[in-house]
């Protein structure tokens, strides 16, 4: 999670950089023919520990593609609805408690995809011949988080206040740069 890694950058480095390098080394040692690194839209024009460490993992994967036979690539995801850390369970819990629903900024937008779309992207990436590349799903238009919060509040038939808390360290306001492919 972005906020945790901002407080503990060494965890982001250990998990996303060292962990990816370990996986790449073992995959190469055992002759894996297809390696798909799961990255994040936060790796595009990264401003956070999460984004920077995932961008390094993308670069390590691209380097492995140069030195190993087979397909070695990365795929960038947006926010996966229903996954651990998704904002929807958080908003629902806040609504259940009677509010307020906390949103960082009234103009924050994010890209969303379903778990099924995320799985399909991994399968598609695995069948790609784009070794060394970073694949990015066209996730359509970014969703204003305030709209998502208001929709969930409306579904509850309760009067719940929305409270703006301010952007957290490393957090981006807009999600628009997420669709820019990385230079590898």
C-alpha positions in Angstrom: 0.0 0.0 0.0 1.3 3.4 -1.0 1.0 5.1 2.4 2.7 2.2 4.3 5.6 2.2 1.8 6.0 6.0 2.2 6.6 5.4 5.9 8.8 2.3 5.3 10.6 2.7 2.0 13.0 -0.2 2.8 10.0 -2.6 2.7 9.1 -1.3 -0.8 12.7 -1.8 -2.0 13.0 -5.3 -0.4 9.6 -6.5 -1.7 9.4 -4.9 -5.2 13.1 -4.7 -6.2 15.0 -7.4 -4.3 11.9 -9.7 -4.4 11.5 -9.2 -8.2 15.2 -9.8 -8.8 15.0 -13.0 -6.7 12.0 -14.2 -8.8 13.7 -13.4 -12.0 16.9 -15.2 -11.0 15.0 -18.4 -10.0 12.9 -18.2 -13.1 16.0 -18.0 -15.3 17.8 -20.7 -13.4 14.8 -23.1 -14.0 14.3 -22.2 -17.6 10.9 -20.5 -17.3 9.7 -19.6 -20.8 7.3 -16.8 -19.8 7.6 -14.4 -16.9 4.9 -11.7 -16.3 5.8 -9.1 -13.7 2.7 -7.4 -12.2 3.3 -3.7 -11.9 1.1 -0.7 -11.2 -0.1 2.5 -12.9 1.9 4.3 -10.2 5.1 3.3 -12.0 4.3 5.9 -14.7 6.0 9.2 -13.9 6.4 7.8 -10.3 6.2 10.1 -7.4 6.0 7.5 -4.6 8.1 4.7 -3.2 5.6 2.2 -4.5 5.8 3.7 -8.0 9.6 4.0 -8.1 10.2 0.5 -6.8 7.7 -1.0 -9.2 9.3 1.0 -12.0 12.7 -0.6 -11.0 11.0 -4.0 -11.1 9.9 -3.3 -14.6 13.4 -2.3 -15.6 14.8 -5.5 -14.0 12.3 -7.6 -16.0 13.2 -5.8 -19.2 16.9 -6.5 -18.5 16.1 -10.2 -17.9 14.4 -10.3 -21.4 17.8 -9.3 -22.9 19.7 -12.0 -21.1 17.2 -14.9 -21.3 15.3 -16.9 -23.9 11.5 -16.7 -23.8 9.2 -13.9 -22.9 9.9 -11.6 -20.0 7.5 -8.6 -19.6 5.6 -6.4 -17.2 2.0 -5.5 -17.1 0.6 -2.4 -15.4 -2.6 -2.5 -13.5 -4.9 0.3 -12.1 -6.9 -0.3 -9.0 -8.5 -3.7 -8.9 -12.1 -3.5 -7.5 -12.7 -6.0 -4.7 -9.0 -6.6 -4.1 -7.3 -6.2 -0.7 -6.8 -2.5 -0.2 -9.5 -1.5 -2.6 -11.3 1.7 -1.6 -14.8 0.2 -1.9 -14.6 -2.0 1.2 -13.2 1.0 3.1 -16.0 3.3 2.0 -18.6 0.6 2.8 -17.2 0.1 6.3 -17.2 3.9 6.9 -20.9 4.0 5.7 -21.8 1.1 8.0 -20.3 3.0 10.9 -22.4 6.1 10.0 -19.6 8.0 8.4 -17.9 10.1 7.5 -16.6 8.7 4.3 -13.1 10.0 3.8 -11.8 11.1 0.4 -8.3 12.6 0.1 -9.2 15.4 -2.4 -12.3 16.4 -4.3 -10.5 16.1 -7.7 -8.8 12.8 -7.2 -9.3 10.3 -10.0 -8.3 6.7 -10.4 -8.5 3.9 -13.0 -10.4 0.8 -12.0 -10.6 -2.7 -13.3 -12.4 -5.8 -12.1 -10.7 -8.9 -10.8 -11.7 -10.7 -14.0 -10.2 -8.0 -16.2 -7.0 -8.2 -14.1 -6.8 -12.0 -14.6 -7.5 -11.6 -18.3 -4.7 -9.1 -18.6 -2.2 -11.5 -17.0 -3.4 -14.3 -19.4 -3.1 -12.0 -22.4 0.3 -10.8 -21.3 1.5 -14.4 -20.9 0.6 -15.1 -24.5 2.3 -12.0 -25.8 5.6 -12.0 -27.6 6.4 -8.5 -26.4 9.5 -9.6 -24.4 11.1 -6.7 -22.5 8.0 -4.5 -22.8 5.6 -3.0 -20.3 2.0 -3.7 -21.3 -0.7 -1.2 -20.3 -4.4 -2.0 -20.4 -6.7 0.7 -21.8 -8.8 1.2 -18.7 -11.1 3.8 -20.2 -11.7 7.0 -18.3 -10.5 7.6 -14.8 -13.2 7.7 -12.2 -13.5 10.6 -9.7 -13.3 9.0 -6.3 -15.8 11.5 -4.9 -18.4 10.1 -7.4 -17.6 6.6 -6.2 -18.1 7.6 -2.6 -21.4 9.4 -3.4 -22.7 6.4 -5.3 -22.0 4.1 -2.4 -23.6 6.6 0.0 -26.7 6.9 -2.2 -27.0 3.1 -2.3 -27.0 3.0 1.5 -30.1 5.3 1.8 -28.3 7.0 4.7 -27.2 10.6 5.2 -23.4 10.3 5.4 -21.0 13.1 5.3 -17.9 13.1 3.0 -14.8 14.4 4.6 -11.7 15.5 2.6 -8.5 14.5 4.3 -5.8 15.9 1.9 -3.4 14.0 -0.4 -1.0 11.6 1.4 2.7 11.6 0.8 3.5 10.3 -2.7 -0.1 10.3 -3.8 -1.1 11.7 -7.2 -4.2 13.9 -7.8 -4.9 12.6 -11.3 -4.6 9.2 -12.8 -4.2 10.3 -16.4 -0.5 9.5 -16.8 -1.1 5.9 -15.9 -1.8 5.0 -19.5 1.6 6.2 -20.7 3.8 3.2 -21.6 7.1 3.1 -19.9 10.4 3.4 -21.9 12.3 0.2 -21.3 
